[in-house]
Amino acid sequence: MQAKGEFEVKRVSQEELDIGGGASVGHSRFDKRFHGPLEATSVVHMLAVMSPVPGSGAYVAIERIEGTLHGRRGSFYAQHNGVMTRGEPSLDLTVVPDSGTGELTGLYGRIAIDITDGKHFYTFDYELGDV
């Protein structure tokens, strides 16, 4: 199955550390609101590092999403793994196995994020499996 829609995101910086070698590590919190087939809110905790080379870095994050997906109520966790290599991004965003609750028990899948003209869009390819 697939869900596509838009979401808003609000960033709340937590702290930034200088780890030497010209790199810095930062922790951020994001609050999101999803619209469309995924009507939900989420909280993301992200740890990111930027290298001294412009446009290169990486982040990892855990996100808890709660609401409805095509009318099914529950929550689940998603894991982010993002890399930027001299301005070329890649992102792997997957549902944490067996983290679905309520009517989302057994949920698994991947989420793609696109940013166009400052707006955030998601494409969520998922299935509900047996537990």
C-alpha positions in Angstrom: 0.0 0.0 0.0 1.1 3.6 -0.4 0.3 6.9 1.4 1.3 10.3 0.0 0.9 13.7 1.5 2.4 16.8 3.0 3.8 17.5 6.5 5.0 20.5 8.5 8.1 20.4 10.6 9.4 22.6 13.4 13.0 22.3 14.5 14.1 22.9 18.1 17.9 22.9 18.4 19.2 21.2 21.5 23.0 21.5 21.5 26.0 21.6 19.3 29.4 20.2 20.2 32.9 20.7 18.6 34.4 17.3 18.4 37.7 18.4 16.8 39.1 18.1 13.3 36.8 20.8 12.1 33.6 18.7 12.5 30.7 19.5 14.7 27.9 17.3 16.2 24.5 18.6 17.0 21.3 17.2 18.6 18.0 18.5 17.3 14.4 17.8 18.1 11.7 18.1 15.4 8.0 18.2 15.8 6.0 17.2 12.7 2.4 17.2 11.6 1.4 14.9 8.8 -1.6 15.4 6.5 -3.3 13.1 4.0 -3.7 9.3 4.4 -1.2 9.7 7.3 -2.9 12.0 9.8 -0.4 12.1 12.6 2.0 13.9 14.8 5.6 12.9 15.5 8.6 13.8 17.6 12.1 13.2 16.0 15.4 13.2 17.9 18.3 13.6 15.6 22.1 13.4 16.0 24.0 15.0 13.1 27.6 15.6 12.2 28.9 18.0 9.6 32.4 17.4 8.3 34.8 20.3 7.5 34.1 19.7 3.8 31.2 21.8 2.7 28.0 19.8 2.0 29.2 16.6 3.6 27.8 15.1 6.8 25.5 12.5 8.2 22.6 12.1 10.6 20.7 9.4 12.5 17.4 9.8 14.1 14.5 8.0 15.8 10.9 9.2 15.2 7.8 8.3 17.1 4.7 8.7 14.8 1.1 8.6 16.3 -2.2 9.0 14.6 -4.0 7.3 11.7 -2.8 5.6 8.5 -5.6 5.1 6.0 -8.0 5.3 9.0 -6.1 2.8 11.2 -5.2 4.2 14.6 -1.9 3.5 16.3 1.7 4.5 16.6 5.1 3.3 15.4 8.7 4.2 15.3 10.8 5.1 12.3 14.6 5.1 12.0 16.5 7.7 9.8 19.9 7.2 8.3 20.9 10.2 6.2 24.2 10.9 4.4 25.2 14.0 2.4 28.3 13.6 0.2 29.4 17.0 -1.1 25.8 18.1 -1.6 24.4 14.8 -2.8 21.8 13.5 -0.3 20.7 9.9 0.4 18.2 8.9 3.1 17.0 5.5 4.3 13.9 5.9 6.5 12.3 2.7 7.6 9.7 1.6 10.1 11.3 -0.1 13.2 10.3 -3.7 13.0 7.5 -4.7 15.4 7.1 -1.2 16.7 3.5 -0.7 15.5 0.7 -0.5 18.1 -3.1 -0.6 18.0 -4.4 -1.1 14.5 -0.9 -0.5 13.1 0.5 -3.7 14.7 2.6 -5.6 12.2 3.3 -2.4 10.2 6.5 -2.3 8.1 7.7 -0.2 5.3 9.8 2.8 4.0 9.2 6.5 3.8 10.6 8.8 1.2 10.8 12.6 1.9 10.8 15.2 -0.8 11.2 19.0 -0.3 9.9 21.2 -3.1 9.7 25.0 -2.9 10.1 24.8 0.9 7.2 22.3 1.4 7.8 18.8 2.8 6.1 15.8 1.2 6.1 12.1 2.1 5.6 8.9 0.2 5.0 5.9 2.6 5.2 2.5 1.0 4.0 0.0 3.6 2.3 -3.3 4.5 0.6 -4.6 7.5 1.9 -8.1 8.2 1.0 -10.8 10.7 2.5 -10.6 14.1 
